[in-house]
Amino acid sequence: MIISENNIPTISEFRDLMHKTDALLNKEASGRDAYYAKRNGTELEEDVFDALKRSSINTPFDGSIQLVSGSAFPDIVANGYYGVEVKSTNKNHWRSIGSSILESTRIPSVERIFLTFGKLGAPVEFRSRPYEECLYGISVTHYPRYQIDMELGKGETIFDKMGVSYDVIRNMTNPVEPVSRYYKSQLKPGESLWWAETGNVEEDAAPPTVKLWTALSPEAKEILTVQGYTLFPEVLRSSSPKKYNRYALWLVTKKGVVNTNIRDSFSAGGKVPMRTTGGIDVLMPAAFGRIDKYSNLIKTTLYDIDEETLKEYWETDTIEEDRLSQWCNMIAWAANTDPNIDFSLAMQVLNRIFLRIPSIDNNYLTLDEDETLFFAAEEDTTL
C-alpha cells in the first residue's frame, strides 16, 4: 500500500477531493450512457479510481490513491486513512444493496469512508457522500447488509433510527445485536425476524434447508413439541385463533420445519382424565396429558435453554431461579382461558405431574425435603 509522507489531510480536504471526483466523473459520463450500461462492478471501480487519481493531482492526496478492490472494504484507499466504496445500479434511481454490516474485511487503517454511487440508468450520474449518511436500513441475503439511498435526508439513516452511531456499530464485536434489537422492536403481531440473534447462537442459527413436519422422525417431533410447550405457553389457551402463531413462525425460522397441522401436536384428543394433588379426578385438555408424558424432558429443556432466549419468548424481563414454577404459572394462566378450568385447578394438576405427589385425603401432602409446592397463585403473567 502506498502511504503519503504528508500528515493525514483533514476531512474537509477529502470532501473537496470527492466533489472534484464527482464533477470529473459526471463530465466524462455525459452522452456516454451506452458505455456505462455495460460496466460491471470491477470496471466501475477502475473508472472511479482513475478519476480519483487525476482529481488528486496537486492535493495532499497526490500519489496516495490505491485501488484495493477484490474482497477488501473499502474498494479504494487514500492516504491510508480515507476510503471510497463504489456501488452502482443499472436503474434510474439512487438505491441499492450495500456491504455487510459486519465489515469483517475492512482495512484497519481506514477511519473515514465515502460512498461513490453510479446511477448507470440513463441519464448516467455519479454522487459521493459519507458512507454512514446514505444507509437507510438492513437487507438480508446470507448475512445482514446495509441498504443504500443516496437521497436520504438528514436524520433518516438507520443509525438515526436506532440511536447508535455508525462508528459505534462498526467497532462492536457483534454489530448484528443492536440491529436485530431495533428491527424486533418494529415487529407487528404475526411477524418474526428470522435472521436475528438473541443470546444463544445455537438456538438462533437458521437452518439451510426447510422440511415438512411429516418427514421428521418421531424423536424429532417429540423434541420440537416439548420446545413448543416450553417456549410458548400460550399454546394452552382455549379457542384462541392466534395461539399457535409464534410457535409456527419459530418452527420455520429457527428449525426449518413447516407443520401444516400444528393443532395435532398440542390440542388434539379432547379431554383426558387427570388427578389433582388433592386426589380429585378431573377431565383436563389433552395437552395436560402430553405435559405429563413429556414432564422429564420439559424440565430438562427448561433449564437447558439460554436465559436471554427465555426472556424473549416468554416476553418477560426476569427469569426466576425456579424456572419450572414460573413456567407452570404461565401454563396455568393460559389454561385458565377455558371456562371449565380455573387457575388453581390447573396448578394442582401441574403440581401432581411434576412433583409426583401421591394423592391424600384432606389435601394433606408430604413432600421430600428438597421439594416445594408451587401451588400458590403468582402475579398474572398471561401471554
C-alpha positions as CSV (number, residue, x, y, z in Angstrom):
1,M,0.0,0.0,0.0
2,I,1.4,3.4,-0.9
3,I,1.2,5.8,2.0
4,S,1.7,9.6,1.7
5,E,4.5,11.1,3.6
6,N,2.3,14.1,4.4
7,N,0.3,14.3,7.6
8,I,-3.2,13.0,7.3
9,P,-5.3,15.6,5.4
10,T,-8.5,16.9,7.0
11,I,-11.9,15.6,6.3
12,S,-12.7,18.9,4.6
13,E,-9.8,18.3,2.2
14,F,-11.1,14.8,1.5
15,R,-14.6,16.1,0.9
16,D,-13.2,18.6,-1.6
17,L,-11.5,15.7,-3.4
18,M,-14.7,13.8,-3.6
19,H,-16.5,16.8,-5.0
20,K,-13.9,17.2,-7.7
21,T,-14.1,13.5,-8.5
22,D,-17.8,13.6,-8.9
23,A,-17.6,16.6,-11.2
24,L,-15.0,14.8,-13.3
25,L,-17.0,11.5,-13.5
26,N,-20.2,13.4,-14.4
27,K,-18.4,15.4,-17.1
28,E,-17.0,12.3,-18.7
29,A,-20.3,10.4,-18.3
30,S,-22.2,13.0,-20.3
31,G,-23.5,11.4,-23.5
32,R,-21.9,8.0,-22.7
33,D,-24.9,6.1,-21.4
34,A,-24.1,3.1,-23.6
35,Y,-20.6,2.8,-22.3
36,Y,-21.6,2.8,-18.6
37,A,-24.6,0.5,-19.2
38,K,-22.0,-2.3,-19.9
39,R,-19.7,-1.6,-17.0
40,N,-19.6,-4.2,-14.3
41,G,-18.7,-3.6,-10.7
42,T,-14.9,-4.2,-11.1
43,E,-14.7,-2.0,-14.2
44,L,-16.6,0.8,-12.5
45,E,-14.2,0.7,-9.5
46,E,-11.4,1.2,-12.0
47,D,-13.2,4.2,-13.5
48,V,-13.7,5.8,-10.1
49,F,-10.1,5.0,-9.2
50,D,-8.8,6.7,-12.4
51,A,-10.9,9.8,-11.7
52,L,-9.7,10.0,-8.1
53,K,-6.1,9.8,-9.1
54,R,-6.5,12.6,-11.7
55,S,-8.5,14.7,-9.2
56,S,-5.9,14.3,-6.5
57,I,-3.1,15.9,-8.5
58,N,-1.6,18.9,-6.6
59,T,-3.6,18.0,-3.5
60,P,-2.5,16.3,-0.2
61,F,-3.7,13.0,-1.7
62,D,-1.5,13.1,-4.8
63,G,0.3,9.8,-5.1
64,S,-1.5,8.1,-2.3
65,I,-4.6,6.7,-4.1
66,Q,-4.7,2.9,-4.2
67,L,-7.2,0.5,-5.7
68,V,-7.7,-2.4,-3.3
69,S,-10.9,-3.9,-4.7
70,G,-11.4,-7.6,-4.5
71,S,-12.8,-8.7,-1.1
72,A,-11.4,-5.8,0.9
73,F,-13.5,-3.0,2.2
74,P,-13.5,-0.2,1.0
75,D,-12.5,-0.5,-2.7
76,I,-10.2,2.5,-2.8
77,V,-7.9,3.9,-0.1
78,A,-6.4,7.4,0.1
79,N,-3.5,8.3,2.4
80,G,-4.2,5.1,4.3
81,Y,-6.8,6.8,6.4
82,Y,-9.7,7.6,4.0
83,G,-11.6,5.2,1.8
84,V,-14.0,5.1,-1.1
85,E,-16.6,2.3,-1.6
86,V,-18.0,2.1,-5.1
87,K,-21.6,1.0,-5.6
88,S,-24.0,1.3,-8.6
89,T,-27.3,0.4,-10.1
90,N,-28.4,0.0,-13.7
91,K,-31.8,1.5,-12.9
92,N,-32.7,5.2,-12.9
93,H,-32.8,5.6,-9.1
94,W,-30.4,6.0,-6.2
95,R,-31.0,2.9,-4.2
96,S,-29.0,-0.3,-3.9
97,I,-27.7,-3.0,-1.5
98,G,-24.5,-2.2,0.2
99,S,-21.8,-4.0,2.1
100,S,-22.1,-6.3,5.1
101,I,-22.7,-4.7,8.5
102,L,-20.0,-7.0,9.9
103,E,-17.2,-5.2,7.9
104,S,-15.0,-8.2,8.6
105,T,-12.8,-7.3,5.6
106,R,-12.4,-3.6,6.5
107,I,-8.9,-2.3,6.1
108,P,-7.9,-1.5,9.7
109,S,-6.2,1.9,9.0
110,V,-9.3,3.4,7.2
111,E,-11.3,5.6,9.5
112,R,-13.5,7.6,7.2
113,I,-15.3,6.3,4.1
114,F,-17.2,7.9,1.3
115,L,-19.6,6.1,-0.9
116,T,-19.4,6.9,-4.6
117,F,-22.6,5.8,-6.3
118,G,-23.0,5.4,-10.0
119,K,-26.6,5.7,-11.3
120,L,-26.0,3.9,-14.6
121,G,-29.6,4.1,-15.9
122,A,-29.9,6.9,-18.4
123,P,-29.0,9.6,-17.7
124,V,-25.8,8.4,-16.1
125,E,-24.8,10.3,-12.9
126,F,-22.4,10.0,-10.0
127,R,-22.7,11.1,-6.4
128,S,-20.5,10.7,-3.4
129,R,-21.5,11.1,0.3
130,P,-20.1,10.0,3.6
131,Y,-20.8,6.3,3.9
132,E,-22.9,6.4,7.0
133,E,-25.1,9.2,5.7
134,C,-26.7,7.1,2.9
135,L,-27.5,3.8,4.8
136,Y,-31.2,3.7,5.5
137,G,-31.9,0.1,6.5
138,I,-30.8,-3.5,6.6
139,S,-31.4,-6.2,4.0
140,V,-30.5,-9.9,4.5
141,T,-29.0,-12.2,1.9
142,H,-26.8,-14.8,3.6
143,Y,-25.8,-12.1,6.1
144,P,-27.2,-8.6,7.0
145,R,-26.2,-5.9,4.6
146,Y,-26.8,-2.2,4.6
147,Q,-29.4,-0.6,2.2
148,I,-28.2,2.4,0.3
149,D,-30.2,5.5,-0.6
150,M,-28.1,8.4,-1.9
151,E,-31.1,10.8,-1.5
152,L,-31.6,10.4,2.3
153,G,-32.4,13.5,4.2
154,K,-30.7,14.5,7.5
155,G,-31.9,12.3,10.4
156,E,-33.1,9.5,8.1
157,T,-30.3,6.9,8.4
158,I,-30.6,3.6,10.0
159,F,-28.3,4.9,12.7
160,D,-30.6,7.8,13.4
161,K,-33.5,5.3,13.7
162,M,-31.5,3.0,16.1
163,G,-30.0,5.9,18.1
164,V,-26.5,4.4,17.7
165,S,-23.8,5.9,15.6
166,Y,-22.1,4.2,12.6
167,D,-18.7,4.3,14.3
168,V,-20.1,2.6,17.4
169,I,-21.8,-0.1,15.4
170,R,-18.7,-0.9,13.2
171,N,-16.5,-1.2,16.2
172,M,-18.7,-3.7,18.0
173,T,-17.8,-7.3,18.4
174,N,-21.4,-8.3,17.4
175,P,-22.9,-5.4,15.3
176,V,-25.9,-7.6,14.5
177,E,-27.2,-7.5,18.1
178,P,-28.3,-3.8,18.2
179,V,-29.6,-4.0,14.6
180,S,-31.7,-7.1,15.4
181,R,-32.9,-5.5,18.6
182,Y,-34.1,-2.4,16.7
183,Y,-35.9,-4.5,14.0
184,K,-37.5,-6.7,16.6
185,S,-38.9,-3.6,18.3
186,Q,-40.6,-2.7,15.0
187,L,-42.3,-6.1,14.5
188,K,-46.0,-6.3,14.2
189,P,-48.1,-9.2,15.5
190,G,-47.5,-12.3,13.5
191,E,-44.1,-11.2,12.3
192,S,-40.7,-12.7,13.1
193,L,-37.2,-11.7,12.4
194,W,-35.7,-14.9,11.1
195,W,-32.1,-13.8,10.9
196,A,-31.9,-12.1,14.3
197,E,-29.7,-13.3,17.1
198,T,-30.6,-13.4,20.7
199,G,-28.4,-14.8,23.4
200,N,-28.0,-18.3,22.2
201,V,-26.1,-18.8,18.9
202,E,-27.2,-22.4,18.6
203,E,-30.8,-21.5,19.2
204,D,-30.7,-18.8,16.6
205,A,-28.8,-20.5,13.8
206,A,-31.2,-20.5,10.9
207,P,-31.2,-23.9,9.0
208,P,-30.1,-24.0,5.4
209,T,-33.0,-26.2,4.3
210,V,-36.7,-26.5,5.0
211,K,-38.6,-29.8,5.6
212,L,-42.1,-30.9,6.3
213,W,-43.2,-32.0,9.7
214,T,-44.3,-35.3,8.3
215,A,-40.7,-36.0,7.2
216,L,-39.4,-35.8,10.7
217,S,-38.6,-38.8,12.9
218,P,-40.9,-39.5,16.0
219,E,-38.0,-38.4,18.2
220,A,-37.5,-35.1,16.4
221,K,-41.3,-34.4,16.5
222,E,-41.2,-35.1,20.3
223,I,-38.3,-32.7,20.9
224,L,-39.9,-29.9,18.9
225,T,-43.3,-30.4,20.6
226,V,-41.6,-30.2,24.0
227,Q,-39.8,-27.0,23.0
228,G,-43.2,-25.6,21.8
229,Y,-44.7,-26.2,25.2
230,T,-41.6,-24.8,26.9
231,L,-41.2,-21.6,24.9
232,F,-44.8,-20.8,24.1
233,P,-47.2,-21.4,27.0
234,E,-49.9,-19.7,25.0
235,V,-50.5,-22.9,23.1
236,L,-52.6,-23.9,26.1
237,R,-55.1,-21.1,25.5
238,S,-58.6,-22.2,24.8
239,S,-60.2,-21.3,21.4
240,S,-57.6,-18.6,20.6
241,P,-57.1,-18.4,16.8
242,K,-53.6,-17.0,17.3
243,K,-52.2,-19.3,20.0
244,Y,-50.0,-21.2,17.6
245,N,-48.7,-18.3,15.5
246,R,-45.5,-17.6,17.4
247,Y,-44.7,-21.3,17.6
248,A,-45.4,-21.7,13.8
249,L,-43.0,-18.8,13.0
250,W,-40.3,-20.2,15.3
251,L,-40.7,-23.6,13.8
252,V,-40.0,-22.3,10.3
253,T,-37.4,-19.6,11.0
254,K,-35.4,-21.3,13.7
255,K,-35.8,-25.0,12.9
256,G,-36.6,-25.0,9.2
257,V,-39.8,-27.1,9.7
258,V,-43.2,-26.5,8.1
259,N,-46.1,-28.0,10.0
260,T,-49.5,-27.6,8.3
261,N,-51.4,-29.2,11.2
262,I,-49.9,-27.8,14.4
263,R,-53.0,-28.4,16.4
264,D,-52.4,-32.1,16.5
265,S,-49.2,-31.6,18.5
266,F,-51.0,-29.7,21.2
267,S,-54.7,-29.8,21.4
268,A,-55.9,-32.8,19.5
269,G,-57.5,-35.5,21.7
270,G,-60.3,-33.7,23.5
271,K,-60.2,-34.3,27.3
272,V,-58.1,-36.7,29.3
273,P,-58.5,-37.9,32.9
274,M,-56.0,-36.4,35.3
275,R,-55.7,-36.2,39.1
276,T,-55.1,-33.2,41.4
277,T,-52.8,-33.0,44.4
278,G,-55.9,-33.4,46.5
279,G,-56.8,-36.7,45.0
280,I,-59.6,-35.5,42.8
281,D,-60.1,-37.0,39.4
282,V,-60.8,-34.3,36.8
283,L,-61.0,-34.0,33.0
284,M,-58.3,-31.8,31.5
285,P,-57.4,-30.8,27.9
286,A,-55.3,-33.4,26.2
287,A,-52.3,-31.0,26.3
288,F,-52.0,-31.8,30.1
289,G,-51.7,-35.4,29.2
290,R,-48.9,-34.6,26.9
291,I,-47.2,-32.4,29.5
292,D,-47.4,-35.4,31.9
293,K,-45.9,-37.7,29.2
294,Y,-43.1,-35.3,28.5
295,S,-42.6,-33.9,32.0
296,N,-39.0,-35.1,32.5
297,L,-38.0,-33.7,29.0
298,I,-39.8,-30.4,29.7
299,K,-37.9,-29.9,33.0
300,T,-34.6,-30.7,31.3
301,T,-35.4,-28.3,28.4
302,L,-36.4,-25.5,30.8
303,Y,-33.0,-25.4,32.4
304,D,-31.0,-26.0,29.3
305,I,-32.4,-23.0,27.4
306,D,-30.4,-19.8,27.5
307,E,-31.8,-17.2,29.9
308,E,-31.9,-14.5,27.2
309,T,-33.8,-16.8,24.9
310,L,-36.4,-17.5,27.6
311,K,-36.8,-13.8,28.3
312,E,-37.5,-13.1,24.6
313,Y,-40.1,-15.9,24.1
314,W,-41.7,-15.6,27.5
315,E,-41.8,-11.8,27.0
316,T,-40.5,-11.0,30.4
317,D,-37.6,-9.1,32.0
318,T,-37.0,-11.7,34.7
319,I,-36.3,-15.4,34.6
320,E,-36.7,-16.8,38.1
321,E,-34.3,-19.3,39.7
322,D,-37.2,-21.8,39.9
323,R,-37.9,-21.8,36.2
324,L,-40.3,-24.7,36.5
325,S,-42.5,-22.8,38.9
326,Q,-42.5,-19.8,36.6
327,W,-43.4,-21.9,33.6
328,C,-46.2,-23.7,35.4
329,N,-47.7,-20.4,36.5
330,M,-47.8,-19.3,32.8
331,I,-49.3,-22.6,31.7
332,A,-52.0,-22.4,34.3
333,W,-52.9,-18.8,33.3
334,A,-53.1,-19.9,29.7
335,A,-55.3,-22.9,30.5
336,N,-57.5,-20.6,32.6
337,T,-58.9,-19.2,29.4
338,D,-61.0,-22.3,29.3
339,P,-64.2,-21.5,31.3
340,N,-64.2,-25.0,32.8
341,I,-60.6,-24.7,34.1
342,D,-59.6,-22.2,36.7
343,F,-56.0,-21.3,37.6
344,S,-55.9,-23.2,40.9
345,L,-57.2,-26.4,39.3
346,A,-54.5,-26.2,36.6
347,M,-51.8,-25.6,39.2
348,Q,-53.0,-28.6,41.3
349,V,-52.7,-30.9,38.2
350,L,-49.3,-29.5,37.3
351,N,-48.1,-30.0,40.9
352,R,-49.2,-33.6,40.7
353,I,-47.4,-34.1,37.4
354,F,-44.1,-32.5,38.3
355,L,-43.7,-33.4,42.0
356,R,-45.3,-36.9,41.6
357,I,-47.1,-36.3,44.9
358,P,-49.4,-39.2,46.0
359,S,-53.0,-38.0,46.5
360,I,-54.1,-38.0,50.1
361,D,-57.4,-37.0,51.5
362,N,-58.0,-33.6,53.2
363,N,-55.3,-32.1,50.9
364,Y,-52.5,-33.2,53.2
365,L,-49.3,-33.5,51.3
366,T,-45.9,-35.0,52.3
367,L,-43.0,-33.6,50.3
368,D,-39.4,-34.6,50.1
369,E,-37.2,-32.1,51.9
370,D,-35.8,-30.8,48.6
371,E,-39.2,-30.3,47.0
372,T,-41.5,-27.3,47.3
373,L,-45.2,-26.9,46.4
374,F,-45.7,-24.2,43.8
375,F,-49.5,-24.1,44.2
376,A,-50.0,-20.5,45.3
377,A,-51.0,-18.1,42.6
378,E,-48.4,-15.6,41.4
379,E,-48.9,-12.4,39.6
380,D,-50.7,-12.7,36.3
381,T,-48.2,-13.5,33.6
382,T,-50.8,-14.3,30.9
383,L,-49.2,-14.3,27.5
